[in-house]
Amino acid sequence: MAGRPERPIILFGRPNPANRNTKNGGPSKISIPPHSRQAARLEPKLAALQDAIDNNRILLQQSPTGIQPEKTLVFEVSGDLKSFYTAVKNLGHGVEWIFDTSADIAVSDDFFVCKENKSTKTWSRDDAKASFSGKVYCVLANSRALEEMVSLWKRYAQNPNMIFPRNKTGLRDVFRQLIDIHFWGYKERLEETGVLEAWQEDLELEPELSMVRCEIELFYRKSKVIQQQRENSLAGLVREAGGRILARTVIDAIHYHALLAELPRQIIQDIIAGRDVAVASAEQIMFFKTVGQSVVIANENIADSTLAVSLPSAIDDEPVIALFDGLPQENHPYLDGLLNIDDPDDYASHYTVPARKHGTSMASLIAHGDLNNIKHQVTHRIYVRPIMKSMDTLNGTGEEIPGDILIVDKIHEAIRRLFEPDAGRVAPSVRVINFSIGAESRLFDRLMSPLARLLDWLSYKYRVLFIVSAGNHLRNIDVEIAFTDFSGLTEEKRDAVIIRHLNNNARLQRLLSPAESINALTVGAAFCDESVFTLDIRQVLPCSDGMVSPISALGRGLNNSIKPDIIFDGGRNTLLQDPLGGTNLRWRQSLTRAPGTVSAAPFNIASSSEKIMYSYGTSNAAALTSHEASRCYDILVDVFDEAGELLPYDYAALLINAMLVHGAEWGELFEKFNTALGNPKWTKDYLHKFFGYGKPNIEKAIECARNRITLIGYGELKDGQAHLFDLPLPFEEFSRQKILRRLTVTMASFCPITPSRQAYRSAHLWFTVEGAKEHLIGKRINADAKAVIRGSLQHEIFENDRIVFWSADDSIQLKVNCVNVADESFRGSVPYALMVSFEIDNAVDIDVYTRVATKIKPRITASSSV
């Protein structure tokens, strides 16, 4: 490990308790139709509810078990109605809230966005807005609850001024603002999940396939009795269809109930064709999903190595970083003694050495970084849990998440095994878990995937950071001009072509599950690596170094939060002309030479020399970020040791998260994207979908400089509480001359979740800058002020150079606030870590570090940190 820095990061003193700030902002004003029009619009839809009530009566009479038939209702509403949630809770045991989510709703003559004329204080239709943000509520109700809703509707349709029963006035608000109401059905279960296309592809690729495995996710019910009744009923339908149930799981904390089923080929073909299949229309089914996930790296990508890689001279047996991936080659000369492989499922017995490509590559990147330029190495063993098996493919051997498991259940079990005594508690020292596998068939679309919910819950429960790859989209790129013309463009113009391609295909290039996780650090790929190479006339680099990789999945996250959080070096590749000509360019397939990120590759040790592979994508970016996380951990140990303390176990992951992001900024990316997209007005709350907070400068985050000081603090808060951190700035020079000043603040938190609510975070933390005189720190740069507080990671940069009166005793204060959001009854606390840097122009001869540290350190001596 390198020597300690000359100017180390220092700790804040204990924060002072304070009054929480209030959050600002509100929704757009939406015009809704008058009562008479709404009554006419909704009459046919409510009549359908009456038909369902009549049918349910018949079904109940015919049911041998006497189980009450239920229907799942989908409400599309022009607003966020908290009153509706209260009304549902008070409709009795016959109704249950399933979830709510946001929706982009097209304007119509009945519902449209209004704008205000501030001079006349009147409102009119805003024709510039083609859609608005609405809500979708999903509620499961039996006949009695349906009857009550229909009864109240009929009375309301006759009299808009009727008095609704106590605690049920939320239904009146729904009736006023309701755009559509329908039953959950084939479209939601199958069409919108992508499962039909995936099944069709599987059947075409495997004509002999007789049975098809799938995950069936049920609507989560709180009652264990109802859970079992609905599961038994569905299992009976599966058996009647000629299939069987292979596994089941219920995880109450994330509202997840699923079965792993096997269905005959003919049944799947009937479902694809839209034929009436009983098992596909069962009311308790929320989604059908595919199972398994493959990673195929061709044997042709493995090359001989000429690199001399020395192993660390000492290694700590207690792991800090965990890798959930394929099985690495443990005795590879570049990895020997660095891994702690835990394989309770005995995947190794069927995992041939040539197949161990992805796990070997990821372990190598975490241990050493890019082998082309090793700057530092891990100081602790890497814990490895294989979650993939080897498989045979047409191109040799590949790796896959097995089709005989529910991946959510497997990951849950694997994480419990790290920390829970009854599961083994095999590696409780782990603070970071690398997850570089995205589900190709599960693109994020408003609803959080079960796996993302699992990571969010477990990160809060165990105070562990998940570093997750955003996902890759390896499709050809249509550059809209011939290959030779594209090759002849300047680097700047090629960047613009790729930016427009990303923007035009953003819907197809969304995040892959579980990258939408709010508590995870989601990493996209930058088009960057350490290799040196010479182009030939048959290939072209699509964009400049440091650009967003054209294959990287894009955000945004839940509630338009910032995702991916950052981008990091993911490796480069070249584009080749398609053999058929045209404007579609294809990626180079043989990766035995540069460009690309270099990592170890599996080989037969007895018969050949070391092997390496070149690769590119978000898996690499996540693994290299985990590599940096290991270094951050070592730095933090030294920081706390310098202060006479131990690195606090419960906050280590959050401190690492904050440190990884703290040096991030948009840099040249902002101008590149802004120019290529035509300088739109909405840029700042849009561009983060491509690169999050930008690419981090880790070197800047782990050590201070003469012109820059960095401090860290941490703690936890409950609803209504706040902490105030004091940053003294003794700089009278600010009053006499223009000095460029920058304040960077990063706060990472682990938010508890409420899975059924769109607000999702049970409680939310955010910081504000207090006590700074006007013009001291000035304008916010990079990400939009509203966007930065939508998730659990807030990173802001402020700059100014104006002259401002400032005395030796003046200071900046950072306030961390906590408020309950999705669950007003939440009584727990939310942990956080805060990292703050203040710097001035390097050309100015002022020792910022010494001045601020002198004022801070006595406080730390007098009172320990939180």
Secondary structure, DSSP 4 states (H G I P E B T S, - for coil): -PPPPSS--EE--PPEEEEPPPPP--PPPEE---HHHHHHHHHHHHHHHHHHHHHHHHHHHH-SS-PPPEEEEEEEESS--HHHHHHHHTS-TTEEEEEEEEEEEE--SSSEEEEEETTTTEEEE-TT-SEEEEEEEEEEEEHHHHHHHHHHHHHHHH-TTPPPPTT-THHHHHHHHEEEEEE--HHHHTGGGTHHHHHHHHHHH-TT--EEEEEEEEPP-S-HHHHHHHHHHHHHHHHHTT-EEEEEEEEGGGTEEEEEEEEEHHHHHHHHTT---GGGG-TTEEEEE---EEE---GGGEEE-----PPPS--BSS-SEEEEESPP-TT-TTTTTTEEE--TT-GGGG--GGG-HHHHHHHHHHHHS-TTS-----SBPEEEEE--EEEEETTEEEEEE-TTS-HHHHHHHHHHHHH-GGGT---TT--EEEE----TT-B--SSPPHHHHHHHHHHHHHT-EEEEE--B----EE-SS-HHHHHTS-HHHHHHHHHHHHHHTGGGGBPBTTTT-SSSEEEEEES--S------TTEE-SS-TTSBPTTB-B---GGG---SSEEEE-----EEE-TT-SSEEEE----SSSSSEEEEE---TTTS--EEEEE-SHHHHHHHHHHHHHHHHHHHHHHHHHTT-PPPHHHHHHHHHHHHHHTEE-THHHHHHHHHTT--TTGGGTTHHHHTT-EE-HHHHH--BTTEEEEEEEEEE-TTEEEEEEEE---GGGGTS---EEEEEEEEE---B-TTSTT-BSEEEEEEEESPPTTSS-EEESS-TTGGGSSSEEEEEEEE-------TT-EEEEEEEEEE-S-TT--S-EEEEEEEEEEE-TTS---HHHHHHHHHHHHHHHS---
